[in-house]
Amino acid sequence: MRFFNMSFHSTTLLPGKSPFIKNAEELEQFYLKIEKLLDYLMSSAKVMPLTLSEVRRHVEVEQNASQKPKEESTTSGDVRLFAK
């Protein structure tokens, strides 16, 4: 499983507190850029938004799935063998 993590300092969202957003209009443009990026990633790269808690659950499920015994087919009818 691959992850894309995006973060920024909270002061980025406060107009005038960083060189990136000087006023309310630039803040709105910043939000639109993020929205466009996420829309693009979700539509073209099949990226889905997750909280950190959801990421943890996905990782745990993937780890558990890789640790489950694998079913092997046999020629003995309904008997199934499992291998680790």
KOLDO-869064 format. One record per residue (C-alpha): residue in three letters; z, x, y. Coordinates in nm, 4 decimals, always signed. Layout:
N
ALA	Z	X	Y
...
% end
This chain:
84
MET	+0.0000	+0.0000	+0.0000
ARG	-0.0948	+0.1370	+0.3397
PHE	+0.0757	+0.0545	+0.6682
PHE	-0.0205	+0.0507	+1.0322
ASN	+0.2805	+0.0611	+1.2628
MET	+0.2546	+0.0026	+1.6353
SER	+0.5436	+0.0558	+1.8721
PHE	+0.6104	+0.1328	+2.2351
HIS	+0.9124	+0.1753	+2.4589
SER	+1.0635	-0.1434	+2.5964
THR	+1.0190	-0.0121	+2.9509
THR	+0.6434	-0.0336	+2.8950
LEU	+0.6813	-0.4113	+2.9259
LEU	+0.8589	-0.3879	+3.2596
PRO	+0.6088	-0.3731	+3.5460
GLY	+0.6683	-0.0671	+3.7610
LYS	+0.8944	+0.1083	+3.5097
SER	+0.6190	+0.3155	+3.3515
PRO	+0.2835	+0.4533	+3.4648
PHE	+0.1079	+0.2229	+3.2172
ILE	+0.2007	-0.1148	+3.3674
LYS	+0.2402	-0.1284	+3.7411
ASN	+0.2392	-0.5057	+3.7941
ALA	+0.2320	-0.8463	+3.6200
GLU	-0.1486	-0.8443	+3.5980
GLU	-0.1485	-0.5119	+3.4114
LEU	+0.1204	-0.6468	+3.1795
GLU	-0.1027	-0.9424	+3.0940
GLN	-0.3951	-0.7028	+3.0316
PHE	-0.1699	-0.4953	+2.8051
TYR	-0.0824	-0.8049	+2.5990
LEU	-0.4504	-0.8993	+2.5742
LYS	-0.5423	-0.5506	+2.4490
ILE	-0.2769	-0.5716	+2.1780
GLU	-0.3921	-0.9206	+2.0819
LYS	-0.7573	-0.8095	+2.0599
LEU	-0.6645	-0.5062	+1.8506
LEU	-0.4585	-0.7144	+1.6089
ASP	-0.7292	-0.9815	+1.5853
TYR	-0.9829	-0.7114	+1.5034
LEU	-0.7618	-0.5502	+1.2396
MET	-0.6775	-0.8815	+1.0748
SER	-1.0402	-0.9926	+1.0597
SER	-1.2190	-0.6690	+0.9682
ALA	-0.9614	-0.4562	+0.7899
LYS	-0.7648	-0.7367	+0.6212
VAL	-0.4462	-0.6246	+0.7946
MET	-0.1610	-0.8728	+0.8048
PRO	+0.1370	-0.8697	+1.0380
LEU	+0.4747	-0.8113	+0.8730
THR	+0.8294	-0.7657	+0.9914
LEU	+1.0156	-0.4592	+0.8668
SER	+1.2076	-0.6822	+0.6252
GLU	+0.8802	-0.8128	+0.4830
VAL	+0.7478	-0.4574	+0.4449
ARG	+1.0589	-0.3675	+0.2482
ARG	+1.0103	-0.6666	+0.0147
HIS	+0.6441	-0.5750	-0.0411
VAL	+0.7369	-0.2152	-0.1237
GLU	+1.0114	-0.3284	-0.3626
VAL	+0.7723	-0.5681	-0.5399
GLU	+0.5117	-0.2932	-0.5722
GLN	+0.7710	-0.0475	-0.7075
ASN	+0.9024	-0.3042	-0.9569
ALA	+0.5504	-0.3872	-1.0717
SER	+0.4786	-0.0212	-1.1398
GLN	+0.7971	+0.0069	-1.3478
LYS	+0.7363	-0.3015	-1.5679
PRO	+0.6291	-0.2391	-1.9246
LYS	+0.2558	-0.2711	-1.9757
GLU	+0.1330	-0.5153	-2.2350
GLU	-0.0892	-0.3715	-2.5065
SER	-0.3153	-0.5795	-2.7244
THR	-0.2771	-0.5578	-3.0998
THR	-0.4627	-0.6901	-3.3991
SER	-0.1532	-0.8606	-3.5379
GLY	-0.2062	-1.2109	-3.3930
ASP	+0.0710	-1.3302	-3.1635
VAL	+0.2743	-1.0107	-3.1776
ARG	+0.2719	-0.8201	-2.8505
LEU	+0.3816	-0.4639	-2.7987
PHE	+0.5053	-0.3270	-2.4709
ALA	+0.4883	+0.0313	-2.3563
LYS	+0.6548	+0.2028	-2.0662
% end
